[in-house]
Amino acid sequence: MKIVALGGGHGLYATLTAMRLLSDDVTAVVTVADDGGSSGRLRSELGILPPGDLRMAIAALLSATEPPSEPTDSGPGVRGPQEWASLLQHRFGGRGALAGHPVGNLFLAGLTEATGDAVVALEMMTTLFGVRGRVLPMSTTALEIEADVSGLEDDPRISRPIRGQVAVATTPGKVRRVRLSPNPPPACPDALEAIESADLVVLGPGSWFSSVIPHVLVPDQLAALKRTSAKKMLIVNLAPEPGETTGFSVERHLHVLLAHADDFRVDHVIVDSGSVPVGSEREHVERAAAQFGATLHDGELAVAGTHTHDPARVAALIGGLCDSESTGYRSRVETTSTEGERVRWR
């Protein structure tokens, strides 16, 4: 089964880990608007795509890769894909120019500068580390997010534009709408091809305004999402994020996504059972899902006591939906969730 996962940051990391339990053929399509931390510094200094979310996607696919059946000697302290993933995530310490940069960011930045092509650099990096799957940028150019935010003025009805992913993610105001610059943002041709040839496309979870909604703001990518014959699934966040979506219900998450692309359609909306209690609230969420042409599905998806998705549980729910619809693809889940619970799907 060919799976494409859209998103960015920690949300995409969780989705990729789950999808690799269903298939080895997983492509990540990653947002490229980060302007903070190491990614912001490298983007500004080198004029490249921000590498952080791309690096995290590679690390996710590596972490979900089974080690070789025969022991290998890959070097001191490094014995398999999980160790390589940890190395790529390692951040330099100290107080100098390298402080705070993850190893993977610098490696990807170097490959991009040497090849002059971010997609080629990503292909080289995934091949070098034996990654099963593919990582692609959402756009061929670094993007900037601009948001209309209310609550920053004395009059709560007045909205003020703010620019930058970090500013949007941490604003004390209420985000009303986001845009991408340049407008229109150019799509990545390889990402469009992957979406159109996929059997399953998954969007979310993640920072709703800065990692999820941007995927429907690239016109050519939205057109590809409309054309594809793949099953499309939307995974909603387990809880609102401080700043960006403070106070948002599941229903509100769906409404703001629809407000940015009212002709975007998905087959299934997936939520955690704890976020949609039975009763009128659930009925409201079901109606919101229906506006996407989707049915609502819920399950216990979180690691107990956290707002983190359990990859095994997400994979079991999505795998069950694929199986029940007789897609012709029967992937496998046979793993232990973070709570020690055995999940199987064949």
C-alpha positions in Angstrom: 0.0 0.0 0.0 1.4 3.4 -1.0 0.9 5.9 1.8 1.5 9.6 1.8 1.5 11.5 5.1 1.2 15.3 5.1 2.2 17.5 8.0 5.2 18.7 9.9 7.1 18.6 13.2 6.1 16.2 16.0 2.7 15.5 14.6 4.1 14.2 11.4 6.7 12.2 13.3 3.9 10.3 15.1 2.0 9.7 11.9 5.0 8.4 10.0 5.8 6.0 12.9 2.3 4.7 12.7 2.1 4.4 8.9 5.4 2.5 8.8 3.6 -0.2 10.8 1.2 -0.6 7.8 3.6 -0.3 4.9 7.2 0.1 3.8 6.1 2.4 1.0 5.5 5.7 3.0 6.2 9.2 1.6 6.3 12.2 3.9 5.3 15.6 2.5 6.6 18.2 4.9 5.8 21.8 5.5 8.7 24.2 4.9 7.8 27.4 6.7 9.7 27.1 9.9 11.7 30.2 10.8 12.8 29.5 14.4 15.8 27.8 16.0 18.3 26.0 14.0 16.0 25.8 10.9 15.5 29.6 10.9 19.2 30.2 11.2 20.2 27.9 8.4 17.3 29.1 6.2 18.4 32.7 6.7 22.2 32.2 6.4 22.2 29.7 3.5 19.0 30.5 1.6 17.8 26.9 1.8 14.6 25.2 2.8 14.3 25.0 6.6 15.7 21.5 7.4 14.2 20.8 10.8 10.9 19.2 9.9 12.5 17.3 7.0 15.1 15.9 9.4 12.5 14.8 11.8 10.6 13.0 9.1 13.8 11.1 8.1 14.4 10.3 11.8 10.8 9.0 12.1 11.1 6.7 9.2 14.5 5.5 10.5 13.2 4.9 14.0 10.4 2.7 12.5 12.8 0.6 10.4 13.6 -2.8 11.7 17.3 -3.5 12.2 18.9 -6.0 9.8 18.6 -9.6 10.7 22.4 -10.0 10.7 24.5 -7.8 13.1 26.4 -5.1 11.3 29.4 -3.0 12.4 28.4 0.5 11.3 30.9 2.2 13.5 31.6 2.8 17.2 28.3 3.1 19.1 26.1 2.8 16.0 24.5 -0.5 15.3 21.2 0.1 13.5 18.6 2.6 12.2 17.3 3.6 15.6 20.8 4.7 16.6 21.3 6.6 13.3 18.0 8.3 14.0 19.2 9.4 17.4 22.4 10.7 15.9 20.5 12.8 13.4 18.4 14.3 16.2 21.4 15.1 18.4 21.9 18.8 19.1 25.3 20.3 19.5 26.0 21.8 22.9 28.3 24.6 23.9 28.0 28.3 23.2 29.6 28.6 19.8 28.1 28.9 16.3 27.1 25.2 16.3 25.2 25.4 19.6 21.6 24.1 19.2 22.0 22.8 15.7 20.9 19.1 15.2 23.5 17.0 13.4 20.8 16.1 10.8 20.0 19.7 10.0 23.7 20.5 9.2 24.1 17.3 7.2 21.0 18.1 5.1 22.0 21.7 4.7 25.4 20.6 3.4 23.9 18.2 0.9 21.4 20.8 -0.3 24.2 23.4 -0.8 26.4 20.9 -2.6 23.7 19.6 -4.9 21.7 22.8 -5.3 18.5 20.8 -5.1 16.7 20.0 -1.8 14.8 17.0 -3.3 18.1 15.4 -4.6 19.7 16.1 -1.2 16.8 14.3 0.6 17.1 11.3 -1.8 20.8 11.1 -1.1 20.3 11.3 2.6 17.6 8.7 2.8 19.6 6.4 0.6 22.7 6.8 2.6 21.0 5.9 5.9 18.9 3.1 4.4 15.6 4.8 5.0 12.5 2.8 3.9 10.3 5.5 2.5 10.7 8.9 1.1 10.8 12.5 2.4 9.7 15.5 0.2 9.1 19.2 0.9 5.6 20.6 0.4 7.1 23.4 -1.7 10.3 23.9 -3.7 10.9 27.3 -1.9 11.0 28.3 1.7 7.6 29.6 2.7 6.4 32.3 5.2 3.2 32.1 7.1 1.1 35.2 7.8 -1.8 35.1 10.1 -4.7 37.4 11.0 -4.8 37.5 14.8 -7.4 39.1 17.0 -7.0 39.9 20.7 -3.8 41.9 20.4 -5.6 45.2 20.4 -7.9 46.8 23.0 -10.8 46.1 20.7 -11.1 42.3 20.4 -12.8 42.7 17.0 -9.7 44.1 15.4 -7.3 41.7 13.7 -3.7 42.4 13.2 -1.4 40.5 10.7 1.6 38.7 12.1 4.3 37.0 10.1 6.4 33.9 10.7 5.7 30.4 12.0 7.1 31.0 15.4 5.1 34.1 15.9 1.9 32.3 14.8 2.5 29.3 17.0 3.2 31.4 20.1 0.8 34.3 19.7 -1.3 35.2 22.8 -4.1 36.3 20.5 -6.6 34.2 18.5 -5.5 33.1 15.0 -8.4 33.7 12.6 -6.8 32.9 9.2 -3.4 32.0 7.7 -1.8 32.6 4.3 1.4 31.6 2.7 4.0 33.7 1.0 5.0 33.8 -1.8 1.5 33.7 -3.1 0.8 31.3 -4.8 3.3 29.0 -3.3 5.0 26.6 -5.8 4.3 22.9 -5.1 7.0 20.2 -5.3 6.3 18.1 -8.4 7.5 14.9 -6.8 5.1 15.5 -3.9 2.2 16.0 -6.4 3.1 12.7 -8.2 3.3 10.9 -4.8 -0.2 12.1 -3.8 -1.8 11.2 -7.1 -0.4 7.7 -7.1 -1.1 7.0 -3.5 -3.5 4.4 -2.1 -3.9 6.3 1.2 -3.3 10.0 2.1 -3.2 11.0 5.8 -3.2 14.7 6.9 -2.5 15.6 10.5 -2.1 15.8 13.5 0.2 18.7 14.2 0.3 22.4 14.8 -3.1 23.2 13.1 -2.4 26.6 11.6 1.3 26.2 10.8 1.7 22.5 9.9 -1.7 21.1 8.9 -3.7 23.9 7.2 -0.7 25.0 5.0 -1.0 21.8 3.0 -4.4 22.9 1.5 -3.0 26.4 0.8 -0.7 25.3 -2.0 -3.1 25.4 -5.0 -1.4 22.7 -7.1 -1.2 20.4 -4.1 -4.8 20.9 -3.2 -5.7 20.1 -6.8 -3.7 16.9 -6.5 -5.5 16.0 -3.3 -8.8 16.4 -5.2 -7.7 14.3 -8.2 -6.2 11.4 -6.3 -8.1 8.2 -6.1 -6.5 7.5 -2.7 -8.5 7.2 0.5 -8.0 10.4 2.5 -8.0 10.5 6.3 -7.7 13.5 8.6 -6.3 12.9 12.1 -7.3 15.6 14.6 -5.1 16.7 17.5 -5.6 15.2 20.9 -5.8 18.6 22.6 -5.6 22.3 21.7 -2.1 23.8 21.5 -1.2 26.7 23.8 -1.2 29.9 21.8 -2.1 28.6 18.3 -5.3 26.8 19.1 -6.0 27.6 22.8 -9.6 26.6 23.7 -10.3 24.9 20.4 -12.7 21.9 20.4 -12.5 19.1 17.9 -15.4 20.7 16.0 -13.5 24.1 15.9 -10.4 22.4 14.4 -12.6 21.0 11.6 -14.3 24.3 11.0 -11.2 26.3 10.6 -9.6 23.8 8.2 -12.8 23.9 6.1 -12.8 27.7 6.2 -9.4 27.6 4.4 -10.4 25.1 1.8 -14.2 24.7 1.6 -13.9 22.2 -1.3 -11.4 19.9 0.4 -12.8 16.5 1.0 -11.7 13.5 3.0 -13.2 10.0 3.5 -12.6 9.7 7.3 -12.0 12.0 10.2 -10.2 10.3 13.1 -10.3 11.5 16.7 -9.5 10.3 20.1 -12.5 8.9 22.1 -11.7 11.2 25.0 -12.1 14.3 22.9 -15.6 13.6 21.6 -17.8 12.4 24.5 -21.1 10.8 23.5 -24.0 13.3 23.3 -24.6 16.6 21.6 -20.9 17.4 21.3 -20.2 14.2 19.4 -23.2 15.0 17.1 -21.7 18.5 16.4 -18.3 16.8 15.4 -20.1 14.3 13.2 -21.8 17.1 11.4 -18.5 19.0 11.0 -16.9 15.8 9.6 -19.8 15.5 7.2 -19.0 18.9 5.7 -15.8 17.2 4.4 -17.9 14.3 3.0 -16.3 12.2 5.8 -17.5 9.8 8.5 -16.2 10.1 12.0 -14.2 7.4 13.7 -12.8 7.4 17.2 -10.7 5.2 19.4 -8.3 5.3 22.3 -5.4 6.8 20.4 -3.3 8.5 23.1 -0.5 7.2 25.2 -2.1 7.2 28.7 -1.7 10.4 30.6 -0.3 12.3 27.6 -1.3 14.3 24.6 0.8 12.1 22.4 -0.6 9.7 19.8 0.3 6.0 20.3 1.5 4.9 16.8 0.4 1.3 17.3 -3.2 2.3 18.1 -3.3 4.8 15.3 -2.1 2.2 12.9 -4.6 -0.4 14.1 -7.5 2.0 13.6 -6.4 3.2 10.2 -5.5 -0.4 9.1 -8.9 -1.6 10.2 -10.6 1.1 8.1 -8.6 0.1 5.1 -9.4 -3.5 5.6 -13.1 -3.0 6.1 -13.3 -1.1 2.8 -11.7 -4.0 1.0 -8.9 -1.9 -0.6 -7.1 -5.0 -1.8 -4.1 -4.1 0.4 -3.5 -6.0 3.6 -0.6 -4.6 5.5 0.5 -5.7 8.9 0.5 -4.4 12.4 2.0 -6.7 15.0 3.6 -4.5 17.6 3.5 -3.5 21.2 2.0 -0.1 22.0 3.7 2.2 24.5 1.4 0.8 27.2 2.4 -2.8 26.5 -0.8 -3.6 24.7 -0.5 -6.0 21.7 -2.1 -4.7 18.5 -2.5 -6.9 15.5 -3.8 -6.3 12.0 -3.3 -8.6 9.1 
